[in-house]
Amino acid sequence: MYLYIETLKQRLDAINQLRVDRALDVMGPAFRQAYSLLPILLHHHHPQLPGYLDGNVPCGISFFEPDETQKSWLTRLGWHLPLVDEPVEMPITGVYSMGSTSSVGQNSTSDLDIWVCHQSWLDNEERLCLQKKCHLLQKWCLSLGVEVSFFLIDENRFRHNESGSLGGEDCGSTQHILLLEEFYRSAVRIAGKRILWNMVPCKKEEHYDDYVMSLYARGVLTPNEWLDLGGLGTLSAEEYFGASLWQLYKSIDSPYKAVLKTLLLEAYSWEYPNSHMLATDIKQRLHDGEIVSFGLDPYCMMLERVTRYLMSIDDHARLDLVRRCFYLKVCERLSIKEEKTGWRREVLSQLVKEWRWDAARIAVLDSRSEWKIGRVREAHNELLDAMMQSYRNLIRFARRNNLSVSASPQDIGVLTRKLYAAFEALPGKVTLLNPQISPDLSETNLTFIYVPDGRANRPGWYLYNQAPDMQSIISHQPLEYNRYLNKLVAWAWFNGLLTEKTQLHIKGNGVCDLAKLQEMVADVSRHFPLRLPAPTPRALYSPCEIRHLAIIVNFEHDPTAAFRNQVVHFDFRKLDVLSFGQQQQCLIGSIDLLYRNSWNEVRTLHFNGEHSMIEALKTILGKMHQDASPPDAVEVFCYSQHLRGLIRTRVQQLVSECIELRLSSSRQEPGRFKAVRMAGQTWGLFFERMSVSVQKLENAVEFYGAISNNKLHGLSIKVESNQTPPVPTVVNSYASEGIIQFFFEETSGDRGFNIYILDETNRVEVYHHCEGSKEELVRDVSRFYSSSHDRFTFGSSFINFNLPQFYQIIQTDGRSQVIPFRSQTLTQLCAVDLATSNQGESTHAPRYRVH
């Protein structure tokens, strides 16, 4: 046994050294510096070193001694390490890189994922200090041009089923065993203890702890010399859904890597319940002394596993896509001859030969940085289609096994909102093509052509990426079509086709000329940045709010254009552009809205006619719940030929007043209203707790009657009796159109709990003194909405990401507060039933009761 263990240790050390050498070989000087010095900076804590902060900061890595490379970096930088009395037991067990680092998937632009594993006896203050130190080291690495993500891992995290905080690179509660499995197959020990899991034979995995204790008892292994995060055990089917959802989330930013990982999960589910995880396969080969697949490279072995799976189900389309994704992830352009041939290039050359790719296909993939909109959109749709296909297969697996989700409702809510914002196709929404596919989609020429009613083509605007040579345009398909010009301009701008160097052309048929188009483009580009930080989990879990709003006046229809060469009579003392002159004409003929919300969605809307202003106001205000923050900016762009400044000022004033009335927290009375005179008619905007309504007021009696009616009645509530208490104010303040929201409120004594439901139009239902399990109610509600409300559309696929949101009302210092509903069992949200078809399901008797 002793000789067997020693042999395994030698193999393990050899594989680890091979991975370290490969990682450093791909890295540039800055990466090598950061990779080499991070262990030293975590082992020592001194004011002269990066990452220093005051406080009880744990430092010291078990069994760490600087090697010659690290000493040379210290000499080069002039750093002198402090002499300290090192503790008997170091607080940091080890430092490990994981993921693509050291694999064929690592390239010159790859970032670093670093696990800092620490002793479980660190208290909260010490963990917080270590987290702050890692954050400072992250900033130091970034100053070198190196992107590093640190993850603090308690040795007992996976034994106790603990999870991190969802956001950025942390998968939160969506993965547990699968996260540990990825670590075991890809970890590179930079400093600290060896990983114990590698020493346990695969056939002993089921009795992992007993086997480890037997090794300790026989003296074959010494306990404090090994990092023990626990065995993989049996992968629960419940984890597949959360993990696949996380990979779909990651695909928004890293599509090529996410396709590979999602298909690996699908392959696991295909083998269920006898899933043989990749890490176990790598360990078995290590124990057998079978160092295959380019030195047990985890990326190559992942490709092998996915290839076997796709061939077994005869899915050659996705197999071809996976191979292209792998090629692009490796990022070695084989069509370009290089003097130095590294191991990664040799691996890729051998694979391409096996795949029988010709030079033309390789050249197209190698030119990805030069791809333009046509090829990018094709790739975007192909990637999305593959992800959705994999996702649907996983959902069917979950349905067959009647699974709930092990992730928390809050994490599921964040992920579904992120996916909804990125993928759901809605009228007026600007589809953002993946920026990771090609870095530059800019076009030299863009031509906008208007087709009026009565022609062979449908009326509206067509966009072409060439100069307006009608012969060439006729033979080409347009890049995009929309009924309104504002949407096409927004699509071209936010997808990067339209830049300051782009030459614009327009055939507007009198609707819009080049000067107006150029002015509008300049306004949009000046006030809407292309890239913003990703929305926070908090923003994604909350109702979306308008962050930046542009109100575009008279862009396509301008009533003041008729004033040319006319004598217009009006009274300067009663100058109102909404009811102008003797004819009381409204000088606003069209309103286009362009806005970006807190989920980073970009939306456009169009209104025309003399009532366009009132319709636009109602729409804007309906998208603002009462407790929303005011927009960061509200811009009014006006393109009228005459009275432009006057119209712009009036619209800006009116919109500002209405937003103030909608969001004002100091005046909660239900009868707030604003009267607006437009085109000779009076309209009433009524600001209620849940919504904003509009009513035309013909005379004084009707005017005051409408006000009184709104004051008396407010909103309709489904109640059991006249004695039922009203809806809590804190629920009203969360009202937001387009979202279904459930609020749970505990009642005093043993009278169950109350449920307040806001539907997508902010209608309220109230159920008092409910009995039973909130968790089961959440699961059943989610199952119902996911199977009957299909909103996501992609080709013939239907997936609903905009599931109902669940909250809990709590009392804090005598005040009501809304927090996300959290499960007590971590297994309640049945988001597994995100529907992929309209197939009916059998209904079950509810396990909760309403009195």
N, C-alpha and C positions, 0 to 999 in steps of 0.2 A: 504493500500500500504506500509506504514512504517513497519508494522509487517512482511509483506511478504519479504521486502528487508532485514530486520534484520535476519529473518530465513535463507535466502539465504547466508548472510554473515557468519552465524554460520556454515552452511554446508560447505561452501567454505573453511573456516578456519580449519574445522575438517578434510576435505580431504587433505588439504595442510600439516597439521601436521602429518597425517598418512603417506604421501609420504616422508616427511623429516625423520620420524622415520625409515621407510623402507630403505631409501637410506643409512642412517648411520649404520643400522643393517648389511648390506652387506659389507660395507667398512672396510678395515683394518685401523690400527692406523694412517698411513700416509695420507690416503684419508680423514679420519675424521678430522685430523688436518687442511689440506688444505681447506676442505669444510666449516669448522667452522670459519677459520680465514680470508678467502677471503673478506667477507663483511667489516671486521674491516680494512683491508689493503686498501680497496677502499674508506672507509669512512674517513680515516686519511691519511695524507701525511707528513712523517717526516723522516729525515736522518737516524734515528735508526731503521726504519721499512723496510722490503723488498719492492721492487717496487719504491724506491725513485729515482727521478731525478730532476735536476734543471729545472726551467721553470714555466710557468703558467698552472700548472696541476690541472684540476678540481677534487675536492674530496668532499665527503659528500653524503650520501644516505638518501633519504626522510624517516622520521619516524624511523630511525634506532637507537636502543639501544642494546648494547651487552647483551646476555642472560647469564645464569649461566655457561653453557658449554663453551661459548666463554671467559668468565672471568677466568675460570679455566685454559684454554690454555694460556692466557696472563700471569697468575701467574706462571705457570709451565715454560714458556719460559723467564720470567723475563723482559717482555716488559712493558713499562710504557707509556700509551697513553698521548699525548700532550693535554694541555688545550687550546682550540681555541674558538674564537667567531664564532659560526656556522651561516651561512647566513640564511635569512628567507626562501629562496627557494633553495633547494639543486639541484646541477647540475645533479646528478645521481638519476633517478626516482626509479630504483629498480634493483636488481640482482636476476637472475633466472637460474636454471639449466633446461635443456630440453633434450628430446631424451629418452634414455633408463633409465636414472637415476631415481631411486625409483620404477621402474616397475619390473615385473618378468623377464624382459630381461636384467636387470643389474646383472653383476656378478663381481667376485673379480678382473677381469682384465679390466673391462670397464673403458673408459676414461670419462671425464666430458666436456660437452658443456655448456658454461656459456654465457648467454646474459646479457650484461651490457647496460641497457636502459637509455638514457640520454635526457635531455631537448633539444628541437630543437634550443634554442637560443645560444648554444655553437658555437663559431666561428671556422674556420678551424684550427687555431693554437691550440686552446684548445682541439679540437677533436684529433689532431695529438699527443699532449702531453699525453692525456688519452690513446691513442692507444699504445704509447711507454711504459707507465706505465703497461698496461696489458701485453705487451710483456715481461717486466721484471718479472712480477708476474708469467707468464707462465714458465719462466726459473727457478724461485724459486720453483714452484710446481714440476718441473721436477727433481730438486735436491733432492726432497723428494721421488722421484719415482712415481709421480702422473702426468699423462698426461692430460692437460687441454687445451681446445681451447676457446678463448674469442671472442665474437662477439659484436662489438659496434652497438647498434641499436638506431637510431634517432627515437623519438616518431612519427615523421611524415613520416618515411620511407615508410610504406605500403600505406599511403594515397597518396603519391606522386609517387608511383611506382618506387622508387629508388632501386638500387641493389648494392650488394657488388662487390668485385673483385674476379673473379673465381680463385680457387686454394685451395689446401689442403681440408679443411672442408667447405669452402664457396662456395655455389652453384651459385654465380654470378647472372646473369639474367635468369637462367634456371627455377627458381621457384619464385613465388611471393605469391599468395594466399595460395598455398599448403604449403609453408614454414610457413606462419602465422598460418595455420590450425594445423600443427604439433606442433607448439609452444603452441597453446591454449589447445590442448588435453594432452600435456605431461609436461607442465611447473610446476616447483616447486619454490615457492617464498622463496628465502633464506633471502632476506632483501628488504625493500622498500614497495611500494604501491601494493595493491591488483589489480588484472586484471579486468578491467571494463567489458570486453566482456562477462564474465560469468554471469553478472547481467541482460543482455538483453534477454528476452524470444526469443526462436527460431522463433516464428511466427512474431516477430518484426524485424527480421534480415534484411529484405528488406528495412526497414525504420530506420536503426540503428541510424543514427545521430539525426534524429528527436525525436526518443524515448529517447535517452540520454539527449538531451536538455530539454525535458519535465520533466525528473527526476530532473535535476538541477533546473529548473524553480519552481518546487513544493517544493524544499528544501529537497527532499527525500535523495539525494546524494550531497556531496560536491565535486566540480570539482577537487581540488588539492589533493584529497585523493586517486585518482585512476589512474592507468596506462591505457591510452586509445590509443591502436594501430589501432583502427578502426574495422569495421565489416568485415565479410568474404564476404558478398554479393554473387554474382553469380560467380561461378568458370568458367572462360572462357575455352572453349575447346582448344584454342591455347596453353594453358599452359601445357596440358598433355604431349605433345611431348618433350618439354624441360625438364620437370620433369622426364619423363621416361628415357630420355637419361642420365640425371644426375644419376639416380639410377643404370643404366647399368654401368656407369663409376665407381660408388661406389662398384659395384659387383666385380670388379677386386681385391679389397682388402678385402671386407667384404661380401662374397657371401651369407651367410645364412641370414643376416639381409636384404640385398638388395632384395632377392627373395620375402620376405614378403612385403616389401614396394612397389615393382614393381607390385605385384599382387593386392595390395590395390588400386593403380592407375588404374589398369585394371578394377577392380570392379567399381570404380567411372565412368570410361568411359562407362561401360556396362549400367549404369543407366542414362546416359546423354540423354536429357538435364535436367532430374530431379535428378541429383546426390545429394545424402544425405551424407554429409561428416561426418567422424567419430567424429570429435570434436563436431559437432552439436548434434550427438547422445548422447555423454557423457554429454553435457550441458543439454539436455532435461531430462535425467535421474536425474541429479543433481536437476533441478527445480521440478521434480516429487517426489523427495525424495526417488528414487529407486536406492539405492547404490548396484548395482549388479556386477557381473563379478569380484569377488575378490576385491571389493572396487574401482570400475571404473578403473581398471588397464588398461592403454592404450595399452599395448602389448597383453593382453588377448583379449581385444575388437577388436584389429586389426585382430587377429587370427579368432575370431568369424565372422567378416565381410568377410574375405577372404574365410572362410569355406563355408558360405552361398552362395557366388558367385560361387565357383568351383562346389558345389553340384548342383546348378541350371543349370549349363551347362554340367553336367555329366562328369566332368574332374577329375576322381578319381586318375589318375597317379600323377598329380600335387598336388592334395590334400594330398596324402601320402608324397610327397616330402616336402610340406609346414610344415606338422607336424614334420617331421624329422629335418627340418631347425629350427623350433621353439624349439624343444627339445635340439638341439646342442647349440642354442643361449643362452638358459637359463643356460646351463652348470651345472646342478645338476645331478650327476651320481647316478641314482637310484639303480643300481646293487650293489653298495657299501653301506653297512649298516653304518649309523651314529647315534651316541647317541643323538645329538641335531637335532630336526626336525624343520626347519624354515618354514615360510609361503610359500616361493618359492617352497620348496620341496613338501609341501602339495598340492599346486596348480598343480605341474607337475604330482604328483602321481594320482591325481583325473583325469587329462586329459588322461594319459596313460591308466588308467582303462577304460575310455569311448572309447578309440580308440581300445581296446582289443589287445594290444601288448603283446607278450609273453616275457619271460625272455631272450630268445636267441637274439631277436631283440634289446632289451635294452642293452645287454652285448656288441653287436657289435658296437653300437653307443657310448657307454661309453669307448670303446677302441680306439677312433678316434686318440688319440695322438700316437698310435702304428701302425696306418695304414701304409702300404707300397704302392709301386707304382701301383699295380694292382687295389686295392680298391680306391686309390686316383684318378687315372685316370677315373675310373667308376663314382666316385662322381663328378669330375670336368666336365665330359661330360654331366652328368645328370643336373647339375646346369646350365651349359651353354645352354643346350637345352631348359630348362624351361625359362631362361631369354629371349632367342631368340623367343620362342613361345609367351611369354607375349608381347615382343616388336613388333612382327608381328601383333598381335591383335590390339595394340595401333595404329600402322601405318594404318591398314585398317580403323579404326575409323576415323583417321585424313583425310584419302583420301575421305571417304564417306561425310565428312563435308567440304571438300575443304578448309582445314585450312593452314595458314601460321604459322610460329613459332614466339613466342613472345620473345625468347632469341635473343641476339645480334649475328651477324655473327661471331664475334671474339670468343665468348663463344662456339658457335656451332662448329667452326673450331677446337678449343682446344679439345672439348669432342670427336669429330669424330676421330681426330688424335690419341687420347689416346686409343680409342676403336680399331682403325685400328692396332695400334702397339701391343695391347694385344691379339686380337682375330683373326686377319686375317691370314689365312693359306696360305703361299707362299712357292714355292720350295726353299729349302736351309734354310728356317727360322726355328729356334729352338723354338718349342712350349714350353712355360713355364707353367707348371702346377701350380695351385693356391697354394701358400705357406701357406694360412690360413687353408687349410683342415687338414693337418697333419704336425707337426713341424720337423719330421725326416724321410727322405726317404732313408737314407744311406743303402747300401747293403754290406754284408760281402764278397760276391764273385760276380764278373762280368766276363762273358766269351764272347769274340768276335769270331765269326766263319765266315770264308770266304767261299763262294760258287762260284766256277768259272763258266764260260760259259759252256753250254752243259749239265748241270744237270737238274733234275726235278724241283728244286726250282729256282726261278729267281736269276740271279747272283748278288753278292754283299755281304754285311756284315749283320750278325744277332747278336743281343745282348740278352744274357740270364743272369738271376740273380742267378746263381748257378755255382758250380765247374764243370769242363768239363767231367762229367760222361756221355758218349754218350747215354746210355740207358735212363737216366732220362731226358736228353735234348730232345731226340726224342719225348718223351711223353708230352712235354710242348710247349706252344706257345712262340715265342720270345717276349721280351719286346718291341723291336723296330727293324726296318729294314731300311737300307739305302744303296744306291749304293756305297757310299764312307765312309770310316772309320772315317774321320774327323768329319762328321755330328753326328755319333753315340757317339763319345767321347764328343763332345760339348753338346749333349742332356743329356748324363749321368751326366756331370759335372754341368751344369747350373741348372739342376733339383734336384741336391743334392744326387743322387744315388752314385756317385763316390766321395769318400773321401780319405784322406791319409791312412786310415785304411783298405780300400777295397783291397781285394786280386784279382789281375788281372790275367786272363788266355786268351790265344789266340790260335786259330787254323787258321793260316794265309795262309796256302798253298803256302808259299814262298813269298807272297806279303809283309807281315810285321811280324816281330818276337816280342817276349815279351820285349826284351831290348829296341827296338825302340818305342814300345807302351808306356812303362813305362816312357821313356824319354820325349815323346810327352805330356803325361798326366802331368808330372811334370812341363813342360814349360807352358802349358795352365793354370794350377792351380796357378802357381806363378805370372802370369801376368794378369789374369782375375778374379777380385773379384766377388763373387756370388751376393752380394747385393750392390746396388748403390742407392743414393737418387732418388726419383721419378723425372721425367723430369718436368721442369717448364712450365707454360702456354706459356711463350715466346718461349721456345724450341719447343713445340708442334705446335705452330702456324707458325713456320718457317720451311723451307725445312730441312729434316733430314740430318745430317752431320755425317761422320764417326768419332767416338771419339777414339776408341782403335782398332788397326788393327794388326793382326798377319798374316804373310805370311809364309806358311809352305811348305818348299821345299823338294822335293824328298821323301815324306813320303810313298807313295804307289808305286812309280816307280823311281828307281835310276839308271841312266845310268852308274854311276861310279862303280857299283857292277860288271860290266863286266871286269873291269881292273884287277881283282884278277888273279894273276899268269900270267899276260901278260906284255910284254914290250911295253910301250907307248912312242912314240916319240913326243916331243913338244919343242918349243923354249921358254926359260924363258923370253926372251925379248918381246915376243908377247903372253904372257899368258892371254888368254881370255876364261873364262869358258863358254861363250855363243857361241863361235866359236873356238873350242878347237882342237889343234893338226893339223896334216897334213890333216885329214879328215874333219876339221872344224865342229866338232860335238858339238852340244849343250848339256851341262852336266846337264841341268834341264829337267827332264822327267815328273814331275808333280808339280803342284802348288795347294795348298789348301788355301783358304782365310777364316779366322775367324775374324769377327769384330762385335763390338757393336756400335750402332749409338746413336744420341742425343735423340731419342725417347725410348732408352733402349731396342730396338730390338736386338736380336742376330742372325746373318746371317752366313751361310757357303756357299762356292762355290768351285767347283773343276774344274781344267783344266789339261789335260795331253797331251803328245806329245811334239815334239820339238818346237812348237809354243806356248806352254802353258804360257811362260813368257810374250809374247807380248799380248796374250788374257787377261791375268790377269791384266796387266797394263792398257789396254783399259777399262776394267770393273771397276777397282778401280777409275781411273780418271773420268770416266763417272758419278760416284756417288758423285762427288765433284763439287758443283757449284762454280763459280769464286770468290764469296765473302765469301765462307765458311772459318771457322777457320781451321787451320791445325789440323790433328789428335793429340790428347794428347800424344799418343805413337804409334810408328810403330815398331813392333818387327819382326825379321826374324828368324825363326827356321829352321835349315837345318839338315837333317838326312842322308846325303850321307856317304857312306863307305869311300870314298877318297876325298881329296881336300875340305873337309867340310868348313874349315875356309875361304878359298878363294872364294868358291861359295856364302857363306853367306855375305861376305863383298861386293862382286860385286852386289848382288841383293839389299842389303841395300843402296848402293850408287846409283844404277839406280832408285830405287823407290823414294828415297829422291829427286833426281834431277827432276824427272817427277812431283812429287807433288809440288815442288817449282815452276816449270814452269806453272803448272795449276793454282795455287793460288796466284802467284805473282801479286801484285797490282801496281807495279812500271813500268811494261812493258805491255802496253795494245795493242801493235801493233798486228794485226790479223795473221801475218805470222810466229809466233814463232813455232819452230819445233825442234825435236831431232831425229837424225839418230841413229839407233841401228843395229849393225851387229850381226846376229843370224843364226847359222847353215849355214854359208857361204852366206847368203843373207842379203841385206840391207833393213831395214824397216824404214819408216818415220812416226813419231808420230807428228801430226799437232795439235797445241793448239790454237783452235779458241775461239771466245767469248762464244759460246754456248755449245761447245762439244769438244771432242778429237777424231780425226779420225786417222786411221792407213792405210798406203798404202805401198805395196811392190814396191821397186824401183829397176828395173832390170839393169839400166845403168845410166850414168851421165846425158844424155839428159832428161830422164824421171825424174831423181832426181830433177834437177833444174826446170823442167817444172812443177812438182807438187808443188814446193815451190812458183813459180810465180803464178800459178793458185790459190793457197790459198790466196796469198796476194791480188790478183785482185778481187776475187769474194766473199770471206768470206762466207756469208750465204745467203740463199734465203728468200726473204720477199714478202708477198703478198701486193702489193701497187696499187694505182689507176693511178699514173703517175710518170714520172721520177723526177718530182719536189718534191715528197713527202719526208719529212725529215726522217732521219734514226731512228731506234729504240733507245730510250734513254739508255745510258750506265748503268744506275741504274737498268733497266729491265734485261739487259744482265747478270748482276752480280747475279741475283736471279735464273738463269737457273739451273735446277736440274732434272735429269732424273726420270721418273715415276710419275710426278705430273703435273696436269693441273693448270695453273696459269693465272689469269686475272688481268690486271693493268689498272686502269682508270686514265686519265690525263685531267685536265681542259684545255680548249683553251681560248685564249684571245678574248674579245668581246663577241658576241652572236653566236659563231660558234660551240656550242655544246661541246662534249668531245671526246677524242681519246681513243681507246681500243687496248691494246697490249696483245696478247694471246700466251703463251708458252704451247705447248702440251707436252705429256708425253715423246716425243723424242726430245724436245727442238726446234722443228720447230716453226717458228714465223708467226703469222698472224697479220696484222695491219689494223685497221679500223679508219678512221679519220672523224671528224665532225659529230659524232653520236648525234641524238636527242632523247629525251624521258626520261624515268625514269630508272636510274641505278638500283633502287630497284627491278623493275619488270624484268629487264634483269637478275639480280642475281637469282631471283626466277625461271625464265624460264630455265636458264642454269642449275641450280641445279636440277630442275625437269627432264630435259633431261638426264643429266649424271646419276642420281640416277636410272632412269628407264631403261637405256640401257647399263650400265657398271656394271655388277654384278661381284664383285671380292671376296667378303667374302663367304667362303663355310664352312658349317658345316652340315654334312649329306646331306639331300636334301634341306637345307635352303640356301638362297642366300641373303646376305645383303652387300651393298657397303658402307664402312665407309670412303673410301678415296675420298671424294668429291672435286670438284675444289675449289681452294683457291682464294680469291678476295682481291686486294690491291688498294690503292689510292696513286698516285704520287703527292707529294706536294713540294713546294719550301720553303726552310728554309735558310735564309741568302744567297740567290742567288744559292743554291745548291739543286739538286733534291734529294728527300728522299722518301722511300717507307714505308707506314704505313698500318696496317690492314684496310680494308674498313669497315666503321661503318655506320649503318643505321641511318637515321634521324627519322624514324617512329617506330623502334623496331619491325617491323612486316614483314620484307621482305624476309628472307631466307627460301625458301620452302624446307628445309631439311626433311620436312614431307614425301616427296616422296622417302625416302630411300627404294629402291624397295625390295619387298619380292618375286616377281615373274616376269616373263617376259611378263605379260599381257600388251597389248598395251593400250595407252590412246589417247583420241581425241586430236588433235592439235589445237592450238588457234593462231590466227593472232598475230604476235609480236606487242608490243606497243612501239617500239623504231624504229628509222629509221637511216640507214647508207647512207651517200651521196657518 
